């Protein structure tokens, strides 16, 4: 266990017609312009499900139906340790780039064309490996 602060985040694995929704972080965000599955930080006292619904609405201006947990990864960055839990989700509505730079629907064979932060890359790798 490291002495670094721990941050818990949730992410949505959203699939439609064999493509997955990824979002690009805004230029002023930490890890700017990198790609990720939509989601964000779990606030104190908040459930994963509530955090995922809140962050998907905040970033893409749509609702999210949160399904089962797909995967849990941990990754250590320079200043903090990240616990990321990924849930299968479905969108309620049509997404728009509300608080993301951009979003795209990509096939698994296209993931290598996008740069992901370390923890997100672990989720992509697991998805591509089938689990």
FENHUNOR-V990954 format. One record per residue. RES is the residue in one small letter. PHI is phi in whole degrees, -180 to 180 (none if undefined). D_LAST is the distance of its C-alpha to the last C-alpha in Angstrom with 1 decimal. Layout:
RES	PHI	D_LAST
RES	PHI	D_LAST
//
This chain:
x	none	25.5
x	-89	27.0
x	-86	30.0
x	-77	28.3
x	-61	27.9
x	-102	24.5
x	-122	23.2
x	-103	20.6
x	-127	19.0
x	-123	16.8
x	-139	15.1
x	-105	14.5
x	-94	11.8
x	-117	14.4
x	-117	14.1
x	-145	17.4
x	53	18.3
x	81	15.3
x	-116	15.9
x	-114	14.5
x	-83	17.1
x	-126	17.6
x	-123	20.8
x	-104	23.1
x	-64	24.8
x	-71	28.5
x	-59	30.9
x	-90	32.3
x	-77	28.9
x	-62	27.6
x	52	25.6
x	-60	27.4
x	64	26.2
x	-82	22.7
x	-100	19.9
x	-161	17.2
x	-74	15.4
x	-63	18.3
x	156	19.1
x	173	21.2
x	-72	22.8
x	-87	23.2
x	-82	27.0
x	-52	28.9
x	79	28.9
x	-98	26.4
x	-78	23.4
x	-57	20.0
x	-62	20.5
x	-64	23.9
x	-64	22.9
x	-68	20.3
x	-60	22.9
x	-63	25.5
x	-74	23.7
x	-66	22.5
x	-63	26.1
x	-62	27.6
x	-88	25.7
x	-122	25.5
x	57	28.2
x	-140	26.3
x	-82	25.1
x	-135	21.5
x	-95	20.4
x	-90	17.8
x	-100	15.4
x	-81	13.0
x	-70	11.2
x	-99	7.5
x	-168	7.6
x	-134	10.7
x	-126	11.9
x	-123	15.5
x	-150	17.6
x	-103	21.3
x	-98	23.5
x	-60	27.3
x	-111	28.5
x	-160	25.7
x	-106	22.5
x	-112	19.7
x	-107	17.4
x	-117	14.9
x	-115	13.2
x	-106	11.2
x	-121	12.1
x	-72	11.8
x	-138	15.4
x	-126	18.2
x	-85	21.2
x	-118	24.7
x	116	27.1
x	-105	27.1
x	-70	25.8
x	-140	28.2
x	-77	28.0
x	-80	29.8
x	-131	28.8
x	-135	26.6
x	-70	28.1
x	-166	26.3
x	-139	23.2
x	-147	21.7
x	-100	19.4
x	-127	17.6
x	-78	15.8
x	-54	12.8
x	-74	15.5
x	-100	17.6
x	-56	15.5
x	-65	17.4
x	-83	20.6
x	-121	19.9
x	-94	20.4
x	-116	18.1
x	-62	19.0
x	-51	17.5
x	-65	15.2
x	-67	14.1
x	-63	13.6
x	-61	11.1
x	-70	9.0
x	-62	9.7
x	-58	8.9
x	-66	5.3
x	-60	5.3
x	-67	7.4
x	-83	5.8
x	92	3.7
x	-175	0.0
//
